[in-house]
Amino acid sequence: MNFGNYHFANPEFFWLLVLIPILVIWYYFKHRTIFVPLKFSSLEGFQRTKPNLKVRLRHLPFALRLLALVFFIIALARPQTSSSEREIETEGIDIVITLDISGSMLAEDFKPNRLEAAKRITEKFIDARKNDRIGLVIFSAKSFTQCPITIDHAVLKNLLKQIKSGLIEDGTAIGMGLATAVDRLKDSKAKSRVVILITDGINNTGIISPLTAAELAKNFGIRVYTIGVGTIGKAPYPFQTPFGIQYMNVDVEIDEPLLKDIATATGGKYFRATDNKSLEKIYNEIDSMEKTKIKQTVFTLFTDKHFPFVLAGALILLLEILLRLLVFRKIP
């Protein structure tokens, strides 16, 4: 529902306005009951007497109470500023970040661990690509789209923060993760389409092989940048025991030949990140990719404006209470 510059998210609360005439009628009959007529033999003594201001304004507290109720009803209807829609031409590419969330991503050769380091550095990358549409795919034994490609980076970053290991059955299905990312980009109209695939393991499950997914990416003209995360040699990994968290050094196993083949087949590049700093450098290098002009439809989000109405209603109600207790106080 729209009224002037306001849009109301819950206009059904305006039905409460029917209470206003009901309360007015109730007040009228109550007033008649309280103030009963008196009979006098002569009105001569009252003719020169005029009602003072207090008497004239005796209905003011009730009117203020009704006005406060109106403001509270408007606040319940959730007034919002109107949204706008416009089409703009911007520099950017379509990117899908594909992130491995398998259990091995909890290894702590990155700080605080591989997964959290990847999330933090990915967020910085998103902030640097203000004009790009970016999506997010996560995978372990299966894969799914955490966020479709969008220009709304606030929503994207919020969904990125919600990622944690254990959301999906454990495993490493690189082919499934890549295939899901390709599916998100295949219908994109952008001239340049890119997948950034981050993993720390070896493909060990999934119904689509990584090279088959790479062939699909190649056929759709999608470049894949692969990043293997993990130190060289062994990495400390936390294990839950009856005595608390214990650490054990585990071998770092990344299928680098496979990741190189995926990148080469699609015209991308393979990177190896061994710590937070090297991963950030890799993202900076990818950030230097070309850009192409694309058209975007930008929506202005609704902003709630209910607080001024709540404040106005509260102040009017406070004024009504003060007037009733101090100025129009009645003696029983």
C-alpha positions as CSV (number, residue, x, y, z in Angstrom):
1,M,0.0,0.0,0.0
2,N,1.4,3.4,-1.0
3,F,0.6,6.8,0.4
4,G,2.6,9.8,-0.9
5,N,6.3,9.0,-0.3
6,Y,5.4,6.1,2.0
7,H,4.9,2.4,1.4
8,F,3.1,0.4,4.2
9,A,4.4,-3.1,4.7
10,N,1.4,-4.1,6.9
11,P,-1.6,-2.1,5.8
12,E,-4.0,-4.5,7.4
13,F,-3.4,-2.7,10.7
14,F,-5.3,0.3,9.3
15,W,-8.5,-1.7,10.1
16,L,-7.8,-0.7,13.7
17,L,-8.8,2.9,12.7
18,V,-12.4,1.7,13.0
19,L,-11.8,1.9,16.8
20,I,-11.7,5.8,16.5
21,P,-15.5,6.4,15.8
22,I,-16.4,3.6,18.2
23,L,-14.4,5.3,21.0
24,V,-15.9,8.7,20.1
25,I,-19.4,7.3,20.4
26,W,-18.5,5.6,23.7
27,Y,-17.0,8.8,25.0
28,Y,-20.2,10.8,24.1
29,F,-22.6,8.5,25.9
30,K,-20.2,8.2,28.9
31,H,-20.1,12.0,29.0
32,R,-23.9,12.3,29.0
33,T,-24.1,9.7,31.8
34,I,-21.6,11.6,34.0
35,F,-22.9,15.1,33.4
36,V,-26.6,14.9,34.2
37,P,-28.9,18.0,33.8
38,L,-29.9,20.1,36.8
39,K,-33.1,22.1,37.1
40,F,-33.0,25.8,38.2
41,S,-36.0,28.1,38.8
42,S,-34.1,30.9,37.0
43,L,-31.0,31.2,34.9
44,E,-30.5,34.9,35.6
45,G,-27.6,34.3,37.8
46,F,-25.7,32.3,35.2
47,Q,-26.2,34.6,32.2
48,R,-23.2,36.7,32.9
49,T,-21.0,33.7,33.6
50,K,-18.9,32.5,30.6
51,P,-17.0,29.1,30.6
52,N,-13.3,29.6,31.1
53,L,-10.5,28.0,28.9
54,K,-10.3,25.0,31.1
55,V,-13.9,24.2,30.6
56,R,-13.7,24.8,26.9
57,L,-10.7,22.4,26.6
58,R,-12.2,19.7,28.9
59,H,-12.3,17.2,25.9
60,L,-8.7,17.8,24.9
61,P,-7.2,14.8,26.8
62,F,-9.6,12.4,25.1
63,A,-8.7,14.0,21.7
64,L,-5.0,13.6,22.4
65,R,-5.5,10.0,23.4
66,L,-7.2,9.3,20.0
67,L,-4.5,11.1,18.1
68,A,-1.8,9.0,19.9
69,L,-3.7,5.8,19.0
70,V,-3.7,6.9,15.3
71,F,0.0,7.4,15.4
72,F,0.5,3.9,17.0
73,I,-1.7,2.3,14.3
74,I,0.4,4.0,11.6
75,A,3.6,2.7,13.2
76,L,2.1,-0.9,13.3
77,A,1.4,-0.6,9.5
78,R,5.2,-0.2,9.1
79,P,5.6,2.9,6.9
80,Q,8.7,2.7,4.7
81,T,10.4,5.0,2.2
82,S,9.5,4.2,-1.4
83,S,11.8,2.1,-3.4
84,S,13.2,3.0,-6.8
85,E,14.3,1.0,-9.8
86,R,16.8,2.1,-12.4
87,E,19.0,0.5,-15.0
88,I,22.7,1.5,-14.9
89,E,25.7,0.5,-17.1
90,T,28.7,-0.6,-15.0
91,E,32.1,-2.2,-15.3
92,G,32.2,-5.7,-14.1
93,I,32.2,-9.5,-14.6
94,D,30.1,-12.3,-13.3
95,I,32.0,-14.4,-10.7
96,V,31.0,-17.5,-8.6
97,I,33.2,-18.3,-5.6
98,T,33.1,-22.1,-5.0
99,L,34.3,-22.9,-1.5
100,D,35.2,-26.3,0.0
101,I,33.7,-26.7,3.5
102,S,34.8,-30.3,4.2
103,G,36.1,-31.2,7.6
104,S,39.8,-30.9,6.5
105,M,39.2,-27.1,6.1
106,L,39.3,-26.8,9.9
107,A,43.1,-27.5,9.8
108,E,44.9,-24.6,11.5
109,D,47.9,-24.0,9.2
110,F,45.9,-20.9,8.3
111,K,44.7,-18.6,11.1
112,P,42.3,-19.3,12.7
113,N,41.7,-22.2,10.3
114,R,41.5,-22.7,6.5
115,L,37.8,-22.1,6.3
116,E,37.6,-19.0,8.4
117,A,40.7,-17.5,6.7
118,A,39.1,-18.2,3.3
119,K,35.9,-16.5,4.4
120,R,37.6,-13.4,5.7
121,I,39.9,-13.0,2.6
122,T,36.9,-13.7,0.3
123,E,35.0,-10.9,2.0
124,K,37.8,-8.5,1.3
125,F,37.8,-9.6,-2.3
126,I,34.1,-9.0,-2.6
127,D,34.6,-5.4,-1.2
128,A,37.2,-4.8,-3.8
129,R,34.8,-5.9,-6.7
130,K,32.1,-3.3,-6.1
131,N,30.7,-3.4,-9.7
132,D,30.7,-7.2,-10.1
133,R,27.9,-9.6,-9.8
134,I,29.2,-12.4,-7.4
135,G,27.6,-15.6,-6.3
136,L,28.6,-18.3,-3.8
137,V,28.6,-22.1,-4.0
138,I,29.7,-24.4,-1.2
139,F,30.6,-28.1,-1.4
140,S,31.8,-31.1,0.5
141,A,30.3,-34.5,-0.4
142,K,27.5,-32.5,-2.1
143,S,27.2,-28.9,-3.3
144,F,24.6,-26.2,-3.3
145,T,24.2,-22.5,-4.0
146,Q,24.6,-20.4,-0.9
147,C,23.9,-17.2,-2.8
148,P,23.0,-16.7,-6.5
149,I,25.0,-14.1,-8.5
150,T,24.0,-10.7,-7.2
151,I,25.1,-7.1,-7.1
152,D,23.8,-6.9,-3.5
153,H,27.1,-7.6,-1.8
154,A,25.7,-6.9,1.7
155,V,23.4,-10.0,1.3
156,L,26.3,-12.0,-0.2
157,K,28.6,-11.2,2.7
158,N,26.0,-12.0,5.3
159,L,25.5,-15.5,3.7
160,L,29.2,-15.9,3.5
161,K,29.5,-15.4,7.3
162,Q,26.9,-18.1,7.9
163,I,29.0,-20.8,6.3
164,K,30.5,-23.4,8.6
165,S,31.9,-26.9,8.2
166,G,29.3,-29.6,8.7
167,L,26.5,-28.0,6.8
168,I,26.8,-30.8,4.2
169,E,27.8,-34.4,4.5
170,D,31.6,-34.6,4.7
171,G,33.7,-35.4,1.7
172,T,35.3,-33.6,-1.2
173,A,33.2,-33.5,-4.4
174,I,35.2,-31.0,-6.5
175,G,33.3,-31.9,-9.7
176,M,29.9,-31.3,-8.0
177,G,31.0,-27.9,-6.7
178,L,32.4,-26.8,-10.1
179,A,29.3,-28.1,-11.9
180,T,27.0,-26.1,-9.6
181,A,29.0,-23.0,-10.2
182,V,28.9,-23.5,-14.0
183,D,25.1,-24.0,-13.8
184,R,24.9,-20.6,-12.1
185,L,26.9,-18.8,-14.8
186,K,25.8,-20.6,-18.0
187,D,22.9,-18.2,-18.6
188,S,24.8,-15.1,-17.7
189,K,24.9,-12.4,-20.4
190,A,28.2,-11.0,-19.1
191,K,31.1,-11.2,-21.6
192,S,33.5,-12.4,-18.9
193,R,32.4,-15.2,-16.5
194,V,34.7,-16.7,-13.9
195,V,34.7,-19.4,-11.2
196,I,37.1,-19.2,-8.3
197,L,37.4,-22.7,-6.8
198,I,39.0,-23.1,-3.4
199,T,39.8,-26.6,-2.0
200,D,42.3,-28.3,0.2
201,G,41.8,-31.9,-0.8
202,I,41.4,-34.7,-3.3
203,N,38.2,-35.4,-5.2
204,N,36.8,-38.5,-3.5
205,T,33.0,-38.4,-4.1
206,G,30.3,-37.0,-6.3
207,I,28.5,-38.1,-9.4
208,I,30.2,-35.6,-11.7
209,S,34.0,-35.9,-12.2
210,P,36.0,-32.6,-12.0
211,L,37.3,-32.9,-15.6
212,T,33.7,-33.4,-16.9
213,A,32.7,-30.2,-15.0
214,A,35.8,-28.5,-16.4
215,E,34.7,-29.5,-19.9
216,L,31.2,-28.0,-19.2
217,A,32.8,-24.8,-18.1
218,K,35.0,-24.6,-21.2
219,N,31.9,-25.2,-23.5
220,F,30.1,-22.3,-21.9
221,G,33.2,-20.0,-22.1
222,I,33.7,-19.9,-18.3
223,R,37.2,-19.5,-16.9
224,V,38.1,-21.4,-13.7
225,Y,40.7,-20.2,-11.3
226,T,41.6,-23.0,-8.9
227,I,43.2,-22.4,-5.5
228,G,44.8,-25.2,-3.4
229,V,44.9,-24.2,0.3
230,G,47.2,-25.9,2.7
231,T,50.8,-25.7,3.9
232,I,53.6,-27.9,2.5
233,G,54.0,-31.1,4.5
234,K,51.8,-31.5,7.6
235,A,49.2,-29.3,9.2
236,P,47.8,-29.2,12.8
237,Y,44.3,-30.5,12.9
238,P,42.0,-30.3,16.0
239,F,40.3,-33.5,17.2
240,Q,37.7,-33.7,19.9
241,T,38.6,-36.2,22.7
242,P,37.2,-36.9,26.2
243,F,39.9,-34.7,27.5
244,G,39.0,-31.7,25.2
245,I,40.5,-30.5,21.9
246,Q,43.7,-32.3,21.0
247,Y,45.9,-31.5,17.9
248,M,47.5,-34.0,15.5
249,N,49.7,-33.2,12.5
250,V,48.1,-34.6,9.4
251,D,49.4,-34.8,5.9
252,V,48.3,-32.1,3.5
253,E,47.0,-33.8,0.3
254,I,46.0,-31.5,-2.5
255,D,45.4,-32.9,-6.0
256,E,47.5,-30.2,-7.7
257,P,47.7,-31.9,-11.1
258,L,43.9,-32.1,-11.2
259,L,43.5,-28.4,-10.2
260,K,46.0,-27.4,-12.8
261,D,44.2,-29.4,-15.5
262,I,40.9,-27.7,-14.6
263,A,42.4,-24.3,-14.8
264,T,44.3,-25.0,-18.1
265,A,41.3,-26.5,-19.8
266,T,39.2,-23.4,-19.1
267,G,41.8,-20.7,-19.7
268,G,42.2,-20.0,-16.0
269,K,45.1,-20.4,-13.7
270,Y,46.1,-22.6,-10.7
271,F,47.4,-21.0,-7.4
272,R,48.8,-22.6,-4.3
273,A,48.1,-20.8,-1.0
274,T,50.1,-21.9,2.0
275,D,49.0,-19.2,4.5
276,N,46.7,-16.2,4.9
277,K,49.1,-13.8,3.2
278,S,49.6,-15.9,0.1
279,L,45.9,-16.5,-0.2
280,E,45.3,-12.7,-0.1
281,K,47.9,-12.2,-2.8
282,I,46.2,-14.7,-5.0
283,Y,42.9,-12.9,-4.6
284,N,44.7,-9.6,-5.5
285,E,46.0,-11.2,-8.6
286,I,42.6,-12.4,-9.7
287,D,41.3,-9.0,-8.9
288,S,43.4,-7.6,-11.8
289,M,41.3,-9.5,-14.3
290,E,39.6,-7.6,-17.2
291,K,36.3,-6.0,-16.8
292,T,33.5,-5.6,-19.3
293,K,30.4,-3.3,-19.4
294,I,27.2,-4.9,-18.3
295,K,23.8,-3.5,-17.6
296,Q,22.3,-3.9,-14.1
297,T,18.9,-3.2,-12.7
298,V,19.4,-1.6,-9.3
299,F,16.7,-1.6,-6.6
300,T,16.6,0.8,-3.7
301,L,15.7,-1.2,-0.6
302,F,12.7,-0.2,1.6
303,T,13.7,1.6,4.8
304,D,11.4,1.4,7.8
305,K,10.2,4.8,9.1
306,H,7.9,3.7,12.0
307,F,10.0,5.2,14.8
308,P,8.9,8.9,14.3
309,F,5.3,7.7,14.5
310,V,6.0,5.7,17.7
311,L,7.8,8.7,19.2
312,A,5.0,11.1,18.2
313,G,2.4,8.8,19.7
314,A,4.3,8.3,22.9
315,L,4.9,12.1,23.4
316,I,1.2,12.9,22.7
317,L,0.1,10.1,25.2
318,L,2.5,11.5,27.8
319,L,1.0,15.0,27.3
320,E,-2.5,13.6,27.6
321,I,-1.6,11.9,30.9
322,L,0.0,15.1,32.3
323,L,-2.9,17.2,31.4
324,R,-5.4,14.7,32.9
325,L,-3.5,14.5,36.1
326,L,-2.4,18.1,36.6
327,V,-4.8,20.4,34.7
328,F,-8.0,18.5,34.2
329,R,-7.9,16.5,37.4
330,K,-11.3,15.5,38.7
331,I,-12.4,15.3,42.3
332,P,-14.3,12.1,43.0
